[in-house]
Amino acid sequence: MDKLPMNDVPMLVSAINFLLRDHEFETLDEICNHFNVNRAALEAKLATQGFEWSEQQKKFW
């Protein structure tokens, strides 16, 4: 994956959860660093659509 689908929230959530589930990245911070995305801005964007980050489960839901 070259970049995250930032303009399509459901696809963005799916992509992040996929990358974590398949162990391509261990943490959300690693994903944000790799794709040069501000974590706080990412979480805020997804929160506006009803998604929240679970650190314990390592996924958005």
C-alpha distance matrix in Angstrom:
0.0 3.8 5.7 7.4 9.7 12.7 15.3 15.0 16.2 16.2 12.6 11.8 14.0 12.6 9.0 10.7 13.2 11.0 9.4 13.0 14.7 13.0 13.8 10.6 12.2 15.9 16.4 15.4 16.6 14.2 11.2 13.2 14.2 10.8 9.7 13.4 14.3 17.9 18.2 21.5 20.5 17.5 20.0 22.6 20.5 19.7 23.3 24.6 23.2 24.7 21.8 22.7 21.2 22.9 22.9 24.9 22.6 19.3 18.0 18.6 21.2
3.8 0.0 3.8 7.1 9.6 12.0 14.6 15.3 16.9 17.6 14.2 12.9 15.7 15.1 11.5 12.8 15.9 14.3 12.3 15.7 17.9 16.3 16.6 13.1 14.1 17.7 17.8 16.4 16.9 14.6 11.7 12.8 13.2 9.9 8.1 11.4 12.9 16.7 17.7 21.0 19.6 17.2 20.2 22.4 20.3 20.2 23.8 24.9 23.9 25.7 23.1 24.0 22.6 24.7 24.6 26.9 24.9 21.5 20.2 20.4 23.3
5.7 3.8 0.0 3.8 6.5 8.4 11.2 12.2 13.6 15.0 11.8 10.0 13.1 13.3 9.9 10.9 14.4 13.6 11.9 15.0 17.5 16.8 17.1 13.9 14.1 17.4 16.6 14.5 15.1 13.6 10.3 10.6 11.8 9.2 6.3 9.3 9.9 13.7 14.8 17.8 16.1 13.7 16.8 18.8 16.6 16.7 20.4 21.2 20.4 22.5 20.0 21.0 19.9 22.4 22.5 25.2 23.3 19.9 18.3 18.0 20.8
7.4 7.1 3.8 0.0 3.8 5.6 8.8 9.3 10.1 11.5 8.7 6.3 9.5 10.1 7.2 8.1 11.6 11.6 10.6 13.3 15.7 15.8 16.3 13.8 13.6 16.4 15.2 12.6 13.9 13.1 9.4 9.6 11.9 10.2 7.1 9.8 9.0 12.3 12.7 15.5 13.7 10.8 13.7 15.7 13.4 13.1 16.8 17.7 16.8 18.7 16.3 17.5 16.6 19.3 19.9 22.6 20.6 17.4 15.3 14.6 17.3
9.7 9.6 6.5 3.8 0.0 3.8 5.6 5.7 7.6 9.1 6.4 5.2 9.0 9.7 7.8 9.7 12.8 12.8 12.9 15.6 17.5 17.8 19.0 16.8 16.8 19.5 18.1 15.3 16.9 16.6 12.8 12.8 15.4 14.0 10.7 12.9 11.5 14.3 14.7 16.8 14.5 11.6 14.3 15.6 12.6 12.3 16.1 16.3 14.9 17.3 15.5 17.4 17.4 20.3 21.6 24.2 22.0 19.1 16.4 14.9 16.9
12.7 12.0 8.4 5.6 3.8 0.0 3.8 5.7 6.6 9.6 8.3 6.0 9.4 11.4 10.1 10.8 14.0 15.0 14.8 16.9 19.2 20.1 20.8 18.7 18.0 20.2 18.2 14.9 16.1 16.6 13.0 11.9 14.7 14.2 10.7 11.8 9.6 11.7 12.5 14.0 11.2 8.8 11.8 12.5 9.3 9.9 13.6 13.5 12.8 15.6 14.1 15.9 16.2 19.5 20.8 23.8 22.1 19.2 16.6 14.5 16.6
15.3 14.6 11.2 8.8 5.6 3.8 0.0 3.8 6.2 9.3 8.6 7.9 11.1 12.8 12.3 13.6 16.4 17.3 17.8 19.9 21.8 22.8 23.9 22.0 21.5 23.7 21.7 18.4 19.8 20.4 16.8 15.6 18.5 18.0 14.3 15.3 13.1 14.9 15.6 16.5 13.3 11.4 13.9 13.9 10.2 10.9 14.3 13.2 12.2 15.5 14.9 17.4 18.4 21.8 23.6 26.4 24.5 21.9 19.0 16.5 17.8
15.0 15.3 12.2 9.3 5.7 5.7 3.8 0.0 3.8 5.8 5.4 6.0 8.8 10.0 10.4 12.2 14.3 15.1 16.3 18.4 19.7 20.9 22.5 21.0 20.8 22.9 21.2 18.1 20.1 20.7 17.0 16.6 19.8 19.0 15.7 17.3 14.9 16.7 16.7 17.7 15.0 12.3 14.1 14.5 10.9 10.2 13.6 12.9 10.8 13.8 13.1 16.0 17.2 20.3 22.4 24.9 22.6 20.4 17.1 14.5 15.4
16.2 16.9 13.6 10.1 7.6 6.6 6.2 3.8 0.0 3.8 5.4 4.9 6.2 8.5 9.7 10.6 12.2 13.9 15.3 16.7 18.0 19.8 21.2 20.3 19.6 21.2 19.1 15.9 18.3 19.3 15.9 15.4 19.0 18.7 15.8 17.2 14.3 15.4 14.7 15.3 13.0 10.1 11.1 11.7 8.3 6.8 10.1 9.9 7.6 10.2 9.3 12.2 13.6 16.8 19.2 21.6 19.5 17.5 14.1 11.2 11.9
16.2 17.6 15.0 11.5 9.1 9.6 9.3 5.8 3.8 0.0 3.8 5.4 5.3 6.2 8.6 10.1 10.7 12.1 14.3 15.7 16.2 18.1 20.0 19.5 19.4 20.9 19.3 16.6 19.5 20.2 16.8 17.1 20.7 20.1 17.6 19.6 16.9 18.2 17.0 17.9 16.1 12.9 13.3 14.4 11.5 9.0 11.8 12.1 8.9 10.5 9.3 12.5 13.8 16.4 19.1 20.9 18.2 16.7 13.1 10.4 10.4
12.6 14.2 11.8 8.7 6.4 8.3 8.6 5.4 5.4 3.8 0.0 3.8 5.5 5.0 6.0 8.6 9.8 10.2 12.1 14.2 14.9 16.0 18.1 17.1 17.4 19.5 18.4 15.8 18.6 18.7 15.0 15.8 19.0 17.8 15.3 17.8 15.7 17.8 16.9 18.5 16.8 13.3 14.5 16.1 13.1 11.1 14.5 14.9 12.3 14.0 12.2 14.8 15.3 17.7 19.8 21.7 18.9 16.9 13.5 11.7 12.6
11.8 12.9 10.0 6.3 5.2 6.0 7.9 6.0 4.9 5.4 3.8 0.0 3.8 5.4 5.1 6.2 8.6 9.7 10.6 12.5 14.1 15.4 16.7 15.5 15.1 17.0 15.4 12.6 15.1 15.4 11.8 12.1 15.6 14.8 12.2 14.4 12.1 14.0 13.1 14.9 13.3 9.7 11.2 13.1 10.5 8.7 12.4 13.3 11.5 13.1 10.8 12.7 12.8 15.6 17.3 19.6 17.3 14.8 11.7 9.9 11.7
14.0 15.7 13.1 9.5 9.0 9.4 11.1 8.8 6.2 5.3 5.5 3.8 0.0 3.8 5.5 5.3 6.1 8.4 10.0 10.8 12.0 14.1 15.5 15.2 14.5 15.7 14.1 11.4 14.6 15.3 12.1 12.9 16.5 16.1 14.3 16.3 13.8 15.0 13.2 14.7 13.8 10.1 10.3 12.6 10.7 7.8 10.9 12.6 10.4 11.0 8.1 9.8 9.9 12.3 14.4 16.4 13.9 11.8 8.4 6.4 8.0
12.6 15.1 13.3 10.1 9.7 11.4 12.8 10.0 8.5 6.2 5.0 5.4 3.8 0.0 3.8 5.6 5.2 5.9 8.6 10.0 10.2 11.9 14.0 13.8 14.1 15.7 14.9 13.1 16.4 16.4 13.2 14.8 18.0 17.0 15.4 18.1 16.2 17.9 16.2 18.1 17.4 13.6 13.9 16.4 14.4 11.6 14.5 16.1 13.5 13.9 11.1 12.9 12.6 14.2 16.1 17.5 14.4 12.6 9.3 8.5 9.6
9.0 11.5 9.9 7.2 7.8 10.1 12.3 10.4 9.7 8.6 6.0 5.1 5.5 3.8 0.0 3.8 5.5 5.0 6.1 8.7 9.8 10.5 12.3 11.1 11.6 13.9 13.4 11.6 14.5 13.8 10.4 12.3 15.2 13.6 12.1 15.2 13.8 16.2 14.9 17.5 16.7 13.0 14.1 16.9 14.9 12.7 16.0 17.7 15.7 16.5 13.5 14.7 13.7 15.5 16.6 18.4 15.6 13.0 10.4 10.3 12.4
10.7 12.8 10.9 8.1 9.7 10.8 13.6 12.2 10.6 10.1 8.6 6.2 5.3 5.6 3.8 0.0 3.8 5.4 5.2 6.3 8.6 10.1 10.8 10.0 9.3 11.0 9.9 7.9 11.0 10.8 7.7 9.6 12.8 11.9 10.9 13.6 12.0 13.8 11.9 14.6 14.5 10.8 11.5 14.8 13.6 11.4 14.4 16.7 15.2 15.5 12.1 12.4 10.7 12.4 13.1 15.2 12.8 9.7 7.6 7.9 10.9
13.2 15.9 14.4 11.6 12.8 14.0 16.4 14.3 12.2 10.7 9.8 8.6 6.1 5.2 5.5 3.8 0.0 3.8 5.5 5.2 5.9 8.5 9.8 10.4 10.0 10.9 10.3 9.2 12.9 12.8 10.4 12.7 15.7 15.0 14.5 17.2 15.5 16.9 14.5 16.8 17.1 13.5 13.2 16.5 15.6 12.7 15.1 17.7 15.8 15.3 11.8 11.9 10.2 10.9 11.9 13.1 10.1 7.8 5.4 6.7 9.0
11.0 14.3 13.6 11.6 12.8 15.0 17.3 15.1 13.9 12.1 10.2 9.7 8.4 5.9 5.0 5.4 3.8 0.0 3.8 5.4 5.1 6.0 8.4 8.5 9.6 11.4 11.9 11.5 14.8 13.7 11.2 14.2 16.6 15.1 14.8 18.0 17.0 19.0 17.1 19.8 19.9 16.2 16.5 19.8 18.5 15.8 18.5 20.8 18.7 18.6 15.2 15.7 14.0 14.5 15.2 16.0 12.9 10.7 8.9 10.4 12.4
9.4 12.3 11.9 10.6 12.9 14.8 17.8 16.3 15.3 14.3 12.1 10.6 10.0 8.6 6.1 5.2 5.5 3.8 0.0 3.8 5.7 5.5 6.2 5.3 6.1 8.5 9.4 9.3 12.1 10.4 8.1 11.5 13.4 11.7 12.0 15.3 14.8 17.1 15.4 18.6 18.9 15.4 16.2 19.6 18.6 16.5 19.4 21.8 20.3 20.3 16.8 16.7 14.3 14.9 14.8 16.1 13.5 10.5 9.8 11.7 14.5
13.0 15.7 15.0 13.3 15.6 16.9 19.9 18.4 16.7 15.7 14.2 12.5 10.8 10.0 8.7 6.3 5.2 5.4 3.8 0.0 3.8 5.5 5.0 6.1 5.4 6.1 6.9 7.8 10.9 9.8 8.6 11.9 13.9 13.0 13.8 16.6 15.8 17.3 14.9 17.8 18.9 15.5 15.5 19.2 18.9 16.5 18.7 21.7 20.4 19.7 16.0 15.2 12.3 12.1 11.6 12.5 10.1 7.2 7.4 10.3 13.1
14.7 17.9 17.5 15.7 17.5 19.2 21.8 19.7 18.0 16.2 14.9 14.1 12.0 10.2 9.8 8.6 5.9 5.1 5.7 3.8 0.0 3.8 5.4 7.8 8.4 8.8 10.2 11.3 14.6 13.5 12.3 15.6 17.6 16.5 17.2 20.2 19.3 20.8 18.3 21.1 22.0 18.5 18.1 21.7 21.3 18.4 20.5 23.4 21.6 20.6 17.0 16.5 14.0 13.2 13.1 13.1 10.0 8.3 8.3 11.3 13.2
13.0 16.3 16.8 15.8 17.8 20.1 22.8 20.9 19.8 18.1 16.0 15.4 14.1 11.9 10.5 10.1 8.5 6.0 5.5 5.5 3.8 0.0 3.8 5.6 7.9 9.3 11.7 13.1 15.8 13.8 12.7 16.3 17.7 15.9 16.9 20.2 20.0 22.1 20.1 23.2 23.9 20.4 20.7 24.3 23.5 21.0 23.4 26.1 24.3 23.7 20.2 19.8 17.3 16.8 16.4 16.4 13.6 11.7 11.8 14.6 16.7
13.8 16.6 17.1 16.3 19.0 20.8 23.9 22.5 21.2 20.0 18.1 16.7 15.5 14.0 12.3 10.8 9.8 8.4 6.2 5.0 5.4 3.8 0.0 3.8 5.1 5.9 9.0 11.3 13.4 11.2 11.0 14.7 15.6 14.1 15.9 18.8 18.9 20.7 18.7 21.9 23.1 20.0 20.2 23.9 23.7 21.5 23.7 26.7 25.3 24.7 21.0 20.0 17.0 16.3 15.0 15.3 13.2 10.8 12.0 15.2 17.8
10.6 13.1 13.9 13.8 16.8 18.7 22.0 21.0 20.3 19.5 17.1 15.5 15.2 13.8 11.1 10.0 10.4 8.5 5.3 6.1 7.8 5.6 3.8 0.0 3.8 6.9 9.4 11.0 12.6 9.6 9.0 12.8 13.3 11.1 12.9 16.1 16.7 19.0 17.6 21.1 21.9 18.8 19.8 23.4 22.8 21.1 23.7 26.4 25.2 25.1 21.5 20.8 17.9 18.0 16.8 17.7 15.8 12.8 13.5 16.1 19.1
12.2 14.1 14.1 13.6 16.8 18.0 21.5 20.8 19.6 19.4 17.4 15.1 14.5 14.1 11.6 9.3 10.0 9.6 6.1 5.4 8.4 7.9 5.1 3.8 0.0 3.8 5.8 7.6 8.9 6.2 6.4 10.0 10.5 9.3 11.5 14.1 14.4 16.2 14.5 18.0 19.2 16.4 17.1 20.8 20.8 19.2 21.6 24.5 23.8 23.5 19.8 18.6 15.5 15.5 13.9 15.3 14.0 10.6 11.8 14.5 17.8
15.9 17.7 17.4 16.4 19.5 20.2 23.7 22.9 21.2 20.9 19.5 17.0 15.7 15.7 13.9 11.0 10.9 11.4 8.5 6.1 8.8 9.3 5.9 6.9 3.8 0.0 3.8 7.2 8.5 6.8 8.3 11.4 11.9 11.8 14.1 16.1 16.0 17.0 14.7 17.8 19.7 17.1 17.1 20.9 21.4 19.7 21.5 24.8 24.2 23.5 19.7 17.9 14.3 13.7 11.4 12.4 11.7 8.6 11.0 14.1 17.3
16.4 17.8 16.6 15.2 18.1 18.2 21.7 21.2 19.1 19.3 18.4 15.4 14.1 14.9 13.4 9.9 10.3 11.9 9.4 6.9 10.2 11.7 9.0 9.4 5.8 3.8 0.0 3.8 5.3 5.3 6.7 8.8 10.0 10.9 12.8 14.1 13.4 13.8 11.1 14.1 16.2 13.9 13.6 17.4 18.3 16.8 18.3 21.7 21.5 20.8 17.1 15.0 11.4 11.2 8.9 10.9 10.8 7.2 9.4 11.9 15.4
15.4 16.4 14.5 12.6 15.3 14.9 18.4 18.1 15.9 16.6 15.8 12.6 11.4 13.1 11.6 7.9 9.2 11.5 9.3 7.8 11.3 13.1 11.3 11.0 7.6 7.2 3.8 0.0 3.8 5.4 5.1 6.2 8.6 9.9 10.7 11.8 10.3 10.6 7.8 10.8 12.6 10.1 10.1 13.8 14.5 13.3 15.0 18.2 18.2 17.8 14.2 12.4 9.2 10.2 8.8 11.7 11.4 7.6 8.4 9.8 13.6
16.6 16.9 15.1 13.9 16.9 16.1 19.8 20.1 18.3 19.5 18.6 15.1 14.6 16.4 14.5 11.0 12.9 14.8 12.1 10.9 14.6 15.8 13.4 12.6 8.9 8.5 5.3 3.8 0.0 3.8 5.4 5.0 6.1 8.5 10.0 10.0 9.2 9.0 6.9 10.1 12.3 10.8 11.3 14.6 15.7 15.3 16.9 19.9 20.5 20.4 17.0 15.0 11.9 13.1 11.0 14.1 14.5 10.9 12.1 13.3 17.0
14.2 14.6 13.6 13.1 16.6 16.6 20.4 20.7 19.3 20.2 18.7 15.4 15.3 16.4 13.8 10.8 12.8 13.7 10.4 9.8 13.5 13.8 11.2 9.6 6.2 6.8 5.3 5.4 3.8 0.0 3.8 5.5 5.1 6.0 8.6 9.6 10.0 11.1 9.8 13.5 15.0 13.2 14.2 17.6 18.1 17.6 19.7 22.5 22.7 22.8 19.3 17.7 14.5 15.5 13.4 16.0 15.8 12.1 13.3 15.0 18.8
11.2 11.7 10.3 9.4 12.8 13.0 16.8 17.0 15.9 16.8 15.0 11.8 12.1 13.2 10.4 7.7 10.4 11.2 8.1 8.6 12.3 12.7 11.0 9.0 6.4 8.3 6.7 5.1 5.4 3.8 0.0 3.8 5.5 5.1 6.1 8.2 8.1 10.0 9.0 12.7 13.4 10.9 12.5 15.9 15.7 15.0 17.7 20.2 20.0 20.5 17.1 16.2 13.5 15.0 13.8 16.6 15.7 11.9 12.0 13.1 16.8
13.2 12.8 10.6 9.6 12.8 11.9 15.6 16.6 15.4 17.1 15.8 12.1 12.9 14.8 12.3 9.6 12.7 14.2 11.5 11.9 15.6 16.3 14.7 12.8 10.0 11.4 8.8 6.2 5.0 5.5 3.8 0.0 3.8 5.5 5.3 5.6 4.7 6.3 5.9 9.7 10.3 8.5 10.6 13.5 13.5 13.7 16.2 18.5 19.0 19.7 16.7 15.7 13.4 15.6 14.6 17.8 17.4 13.7 13.6 13.8 17.5
14.2 13.2 11.8 11.9 15.4 14.7 18.5 19.8 19.0 20.7 19.0 15.6 16.5 18.0 15.2 12.8 15.7 16.6 13.4 13.9 17.6 17.7 15.6 13.3 10.5 11.9 10.0 8.6 6.1 5.1 5.5 3.8 0.0 3.8 5.6 5.0 6.4 8.0 8.6 12.1 12.9 11.9 14.0 16.7 16.9 17.4 19.8 22.0 22.7 23.5 20.5 19.3 16.7 18.5 16.9 20.0 19.9 16.2 16.6 17.4 21.1
10.8 9.9 9.2 10.2 14.0 14.2 18.0 19.0 18.7 20.1 17.8 14.8 16.1 17.0 13.6 11.9 15.0 15.1 11.7 13.0 16.5 15.9 14.1 11.1 9.3 11.8 10.9 9.9 8.5 6.0 5.1 5.5 3.8 0.0 3.8 5.6 7.9 10.7 11.3 15.0 15.3 13.6 16.0 18.8 18.4 18.5 21.4 23.4 23.6 24.6 21.4 20.7 18.3 20.0 18.6 21.4 20.7 16.9 17.1 18.0 21.7
9.7 8.1 6.3 7.1 10.7 10.7 14.3 15.7 15.8 17.6 15.3 12.2 14.3 15.4 12.1 10.9 14.5 14.8 12.0 13.8 17.2 16.9 15.9 12.9 11.5 14.1 12.8 10.7 10.0 8.6 6.1 5.3 5.6 3.8 0.0 3.8 5.6 9.1 10.4 13.9 13.2 11.4 14.4 16.8 15.8 16.3 19.4 21.0 21.0 22.5 19.7 19.6 17.7 20.1 19.4 22.4 21.4 17.6 17.0 17.1 20.6
13.4 11.4 9.3 9.8 12.9 11.8 15.3 17.3 17.2 19.6 17.8 14.4 16.3 18.1 15.2 13.6 17.2 18.0 15.3 16.6 20.2 20.2 18.8 16.1 14.1 16.1 14.1 11.8 10.0 9.6 8.2 5.6 5.0 5.6 3.8 0.0 3.8 6.8 9.2 12.2 11.5 10.9 14.1 15.9 15.3 16.6 19.4 20.8 21.5 23.1 20.6 20.1 18.4 20.9 20.1 23.4 23.0 19.2 18.8 18.6 22.1
14.3 12.9 9.9 9.0 11.5 9.6 13.1 14.9 14.3 16.9 15.7 12.1 13.8 16.2 13.8 12.0 15.5 17.0 14.8 15.8 19.3 20.0 18.9 16.7 14.4 16.0 13.4 10.3 9.2 10.0 8.1 4.7 6.4 7.9 5.6 3.8 0.0 3.8 6.1 8.9 7.9 7.1 10.4 12.1 11.6 13.0 15.6 17.0 17.9 19.5 17.1 16.7 15.3 18.3 17.8 21.3 20.9 17.3 16.5 15.8 19.1
17.9 16.7 13.7 12.3 14.3 11.7 14.9 16.7 15.4 18.2 17.8 14.0 15.0 17.9 16.2 13.8 16.9 19.0 17.1 17.3 20.8 22.1 20.7 19.0 16.2 17.0 13.8 10.6 9.0 11.1 10.0 6.3 8.0 10.7 9.1 6.8 3.8 0.0 3.8 5.7 5.4 6.1 8.7 10.0 10.6 12.4 14.2 15.8 17.4 18.6 16.5 15.6 14.3 17.3 16.7 20.5 20.6 17.3 16.7 15.8 19.0
18.2 17.7 14.8 12.7 14.7 12.5 15.6 16.7 14.7 17.0 16.9 13.1 13.2 16.2 14.9 11.9 14.5 17.1 15.4 14.9 18.3 20.1 18.7 17.6 14.5 14.7 11.1 7.8 6.9 9.8 9.0 5.9 8.6 11.3 10.4 9.2 6.1 3.8 0.0 3.8 5.5 5.0 6.1 8.5 9.8 10.6 12.1 14.4 15.9 16.4 13.9 12.4 10.7 13.5 13.0 16.7 17.0 13.9 13.4 12.7 16.0
21.5 21.0 17.8 15.5 16.8 14.0 16.5 17.7 15.3 17.9 18.5 14.9 14.7 18.1 17.5 14.6 16.8 19.8 18.6 17.8 21.1 23.2 21.9 21.1 18.0 17.8 14.1 10.8 10.1 13.5 12.7 9.7 12.1 15.0 13.9 12.2 8.9 5.7 3.8 0.0 3.8 5.4 5.2 6.1 8.6 10.0 10.4 12.5 14.7 15.2 13.3 11.7 10.9 13.9 13.8 17.6 18.2 15.6 15.0 13.6 16.3
20.5 19.6 16.1 13.7 14.5 11.2 13.3 15.0 13.0 16.1 16.8 13.3 13.8 17.4 16.7 14.5 17.1 19.9 18.9 18.9 22.0 23.9 23.1 21.9 19.2 19.7 16.2 12.6 12.3 15.0 13.4 10.3 12.9 15.3 13.2 11.5 7.9 5.4 5.5 3.8 0.0 3.8 5.5 5.0 6.0 8.6 9.7 10.8 13.1 14.4 13.1 12.5 12.5 16.0 16.5 20.2 20.3 17.6 16.3 14.2 16.7
17.5 17.2 13.7 10.8 11.6 8.8 11.4 12.3 10.1 12.9 13.3 9.7 10.1 13.6 13.0 10.8 13.5 16.2 15.4 15.5 18.5 20.4 20.0 18.8 16.4 17.1 13.9 10.1 10.8 13.2 10.9 8.5 11.9 13.6 11.4 10.9 7.1 6.1 5.0 5.4 3.8 0.0 3.8 5.4 5.1 6.3 8.5 10.2 11.4 12.6 10.6 10.4 10.2 13.7 14.5 18.1 17.6 14.8 13.1 11.0 13.7
20.0 20.2 16.8 13.7 14.3 11.8 13.9 14.1 11.1 13.3 14.5 11.2 10.3 13.9 14.1 11.5 13.2 16.5 16.2 15.5 18.1 20.7 20.2 19.8 17.1 17.1 13.6 10.1 11.3 14.2 12.5 10.6 14.0 16.0 14.4 14.1 10.4 8.7 6.1 5.2 5.5 3.8 0.0 3.8 5.5 5.2 6.0 8.8 10.2 10.3 8.2 7.1 7.1 10.8 12.0 15.4 15.3 13.0 11.4 9.0 11.4
22.6 22.4 18.8 15.7 15.6 12.5 13.9 14.5 11.7 14.4 16.1 13.1 12.6 16.4 16.9 14.8 16.5 19.8 19.6 19.2 21.7 24.3 23.9 23.4 20.8 20.9 17.4 13.8 14.6 17.6 15.9 13.5 16.7 18.8 16.8 15.9 12.1 10.0 8.5 6.1 5.0 5.4 3.8 0.0 3.8 5.5 5.0 6.5 9.1 9.9 9.2 8.8 10.0 13.7 15.2 18.5 18.5 16.6 14.7 12.0 13.5
20.5 20.3 16.6 13.4 12.6 9.3 10.2 10.9 8.3 11.5 13.1 10.5 10.7 14.4 14.9 13.6 15.6 18.5 18.6 18.9 21.3 23.5 23.7 22.8 20.8 21.4 18.3 14.5 15.7 18.1 15.7 13.5 16.9 18.4 15.8 15.3 11.6 10.6 9.8 8.6 6.0 5.1 5.5 3.8 0.0 3.8 5.5 5.5 7.2 9.3 8.8 9.9 11.5 15.2 17.1 20.3 19.6 17.5 15.0 12.0 13.4
19.7 20.2 16.7 13.1 12.3 9.9 10.9 10.2 6.8 9.0 11.1 8.7 7.8 11.6 12.7 11.4 12.7 15.8 16.5 16.5 18.4 21.0 21.5 21.1 19.2 19.7 16.8 13.3 15.3 17.6 15.0 13.7 17.4 18.5 16.3 16.6 13.0 12.4 10.6 10.0 8.6 6.3 5.2 5.5 3.8 0.0 3.8 5.4 5.3 6.6 5.2 6.9 8.8 12.5 14.8 17.7 16.6 14.8 11.9 8.5 9.6
23.3 23.8 20.4 16.8 16.1 13.6 14.3 13.6 10.1 11.8 14.5 12.4 10.9 14.5 16.0 14.4 15.1 18.5 19.4 18.7 20.5 23.4 23.7 23.7 21.6 21.5 18.3 15.0 16.9 19.7 17.7 16.2 19.8 21.4 19.4 19.4 15.6 14.2 12.1 10.4 9.7 8.5 6.0 5.0 5.5 3.8 0.0 3.8 5.2 4.9 4.8 5.7 8.6 12.0 14.6 17.3 16.7 15.6 13.0 9.6 9.8
24.6 24.9 21.2 17.7 16.3 13.5 13.2 12.9 9.9 12.1 14.9 13.3 12.6 16.1 17.7 16.7 17.7 20.8 21.8 21.7 23.4 26.1 26.7 26.4 24.5 24.8 21.7 18.2 19.9 22.5 20.2 18.5 22.0 23.4 21.0 20.8 17.0 15.8 14.4 12.5 10.8 10.2 8.8 6.5 5.5 5.4 3.8 0.0 3.8 5.6 7.4 9.3 12.3 15.7 18.4 21.1 20.3 19.2 16.4 12.7 12.6
23.2 23.9 20.4 16.8 14.9 12.8 12.2 10.8 7.6 8.9 12.3 11.5 10.4 13.5 15.7 15.2 15.8 18.7 20.3 20.4 21.6 24.3 25.3 25.2 23.8 24.2 21.5 18.2 20.5 22.7 20.0 19.0 22.7 23.6 21.0 21.5 17.9 17.4 15.9 14.7 13.1 11.4 10.2 9.1 7.2 5.3 5.2 3.8 0.0 3.8 5.8 9.0 12.2 15.3 18.4 20.7 19.3 18.4 15.1 11.3 10.5
24.7 25.7 22.5 18.7 17.3 15.6 15.5 13.8 10.2 10.5 14.0 13.1 11.0 13.9 16.5 15.5 15.3 18.6 20.3 19.7 20.6 23.7 24.7 25.1 23.5 23.5 20.8 17.8 20.4 22.8 20.5 19.7 23.5 24.6 22.5 23.1 19.5 18.6 16.4 15.2 14.4 12.6 10.3 9.9 9.3 6.6 4.9 5.6 3.8 0.0 3.8 6.6 10.3 12.9 16.2 18.1 16.9 16.6 13.5 9.8 8.2
21.8 23.1 20.0 16.3 15.5 14.1 14.9 13.1 9.3 9.3 12.2 10.8 8.1 11.1 13.5 12.1 11.8 15.2 16.8 16.0 17.0 20.2 21.0 21.5 19.8 19.7 17.1 14.2 17.0 19.3 17.1 16.7 20.5 21.4 19.7 20.6 17.1 16.5 13.9 13.3 13.1 10.6 8.2 9.2 8.8 5.2 4.8 7.4 5.8 3.8 0.0 3.8 6.9 9.7 12.9 15.0 13.5 12.9 9.7 6.0 5.2
22.7 24.0 21.0 17.5 17.4 15.9 17.4 16.0 12.2 12.5 14.8 12.7 9.8 12.9 14.7 12.4 11.9 15.7 16.7 15.2 16.5 19.8 20.0 20.8 18.6 17.9 15.0 12.4 15.0 17.7 16.2 15.7 19.3 20.7 19.6 20.1 16.7 15.6 12.4 11.7 12.5 10.4 7.1 8.8 9.9 6.9 5.7 9.3 9.0 6.6 3.8 0.0 3.8 6.5 9.7 11.9 11.2 10.7 8.4 5.4 5.6
21.2 22.6 19.9 16.6 17.4 16.2 18.4 17.2 13.6 13.8 15.3 12.8 9.9 12.6 13.7 10.7 10.2 14.0 14.3 12.3 14.0 17.3 17.0 17.9 15.5 14.3 11.4 9.2 11.9 14.5 13.5 13.4 16.7 18.3 17.7 18.4 15.3 14.3 10.7 10.9 12.5 10.2 7.1 10.0 11.5 8.8 8.6 12.3 12.2 10.3 6.9 3.8 0.0 3.8 6.2 9.0 8.5 7.3 5.9 4.4 6.6
22.9 24.7 22.4 19.3 20.3 19.5 21.8 20.3 16.8 16.4 17.7 15.6 12.3 14.2 15.5 12.4 10.9 14.5 14.9 12.1 13.2 16.8 16.3 18.0 15.5 13.7 11.2 10.2 13.1 15.5 15.0 15.6 18.5 20.0 20.1 20.9 18.3 17.3 13.5 13.9 16.0 13.7 10.8 13.7 15.2 12.5 12.0 15.7 15.3 12.9 9.7 6.5 3.8 0.0 3.8 5.4 5.3 5.5 5.5 6.1 7.5
22.9 24.6 22.5 19.9 21.6 20.8 23.6 22.4 19.2 19.1 19.8 17.3 14.4 16.1 16.6 13.1 11.9 15.2 14.8 11.6 13.1 16.4 15.0 16.8 13.9 11.4 8.9 8.8 11.0 13.4 13.8 14.6 16.9 18.6 19.4 20.1 17.8 16.7 13.0 13.8 16.5 14.5 12.0 15.2 17.1 14.8 14.6 18.4 18.4 16.2 12.9 9.7 6.2 3.8 0.0 3.8 5.6 4.8 7.0 8.8 11.0
24.9 26.9 25.2 22.6 24.2 23.8 26.4 24.9 21.6 20.9 21.7 19.6 16.4 17.5 18.4 15.2 13.1 16.0 16.1 12.5 13.1 16.4 15.3 17.7 15.3 12.4 10.9 11.7 14.1 16.0 16.6 17.8 20.0 21.4 22.4 23.4 21.3 20.5 16.7 17.6 20.2 18.1 15.4 18.5 20.3 17.7 17.3 21.1 20.7 18.1 15.0 11.9 9.0 5.4 3.8 0.0 3.8 5.6 8.2 10.6 11.9
22.6 24.9 23.3 20.6 22.0 22.1 24.5 22.6 19.5 18.2 18.9 17.3 13.9 14.4 15.6 12.8 10.1 12.9 13.5 10.1 10.0 13.6 13.2 15.8 14.0 11.7 10.8 11.4 14.5 15.8 15.7 17.4 19.9 20.7 21.4 23.0 20.9 20.6 17.0 18.2 20.3 17.6 15.3 18.5 19.6 16.6 16.7 20.3 19.3 16.9 13.5 11.2 8.5 5.3 5.6 3.8 0.0 3.8 5.6 8.5 9.5
19.3 21.5 19.9 17.4 19.1 19.2 21.9 20.4 17.5 16.7 16.9 14.8 11.8 12.6 13.0 9.7 7.8 10.7 10.5 7.2 8.3 11.7 10.8 12.8 10.6 8.6 7.2 7.6 10.9 12.1 11.9 13.7 16.2 16.9 17.6 19.2 17.3 17.3 13.9 15.6 17.6 14.8 13.0 16.6 17.5 14.8 15.6 19.2 18.4 16.6 12.9 10.7 7.3 5.5 4.8 5.6 3.8 0.0 3.8 7.2 9.7
18.0 20.2 18.3 15.3 16.4 16.6 19.0 17.1 14.1 13.1 13.5 11.7 8.4 9.3 10.4 7.6 5.4 8.9 9.8 7.4 8.3 11.8 12.0 13.5 11.8 11.0 9.4 8.4 12.1 13.3 12.0 13.6 16.6 17.1 17.0 18.8 16.5 16.7 13.4 15.0 16.3 13.1 11.4 14.7 15.0 11.9 13.0 16.4 15.1 13.5 9.7 8.4 5.9 5.5 7.0 8.2 5.6 3.8 0.0 3.8 6.4
18.6 20.4 18.0 14.6 14.9 14.5 16.5 14.5 11.2 10.4 11.7 9.9 6.4 8.5 10.3 7.9 6.7 10.4 11.7 10.3 11.3 14.6 15.2 16.1 14.5 14.1 11.9 9.8 13.3 15.0 13.1 13.8 17.4 18.0 17.1 18.6 15.8 15.8 12.7 13.6 14.2 11.0 9.0 12.0 12.0 8.5 9.6 12.7 11.3 9.8 6.0 5.4 4.4 6.1 8.8 10.6 8.5 7.2 3.8 0.0 3.8
21.2 23.3 20.8 17.3 16.9 16.6 17.8 15.4 11.9 10.4 12.6 11.7 8.0 9.6 12.4 10.9 9.0 12.4 14.5 13.1 13.2 16.7 17.8 19.1 17.8 17.3 15.4 13.6 17.0 18.8 16.8 17.5 21.1 21.7 20.6 22.1 19.1 19.0 16.0 16.3 16.7 13.7 11.4 13.5 13.4 9.6 9.8 12.6 10.5 8.2 5.2 5.6 6.6 7.5 11.0 11.9 9.5 9.7 6.4 3.8 0.0
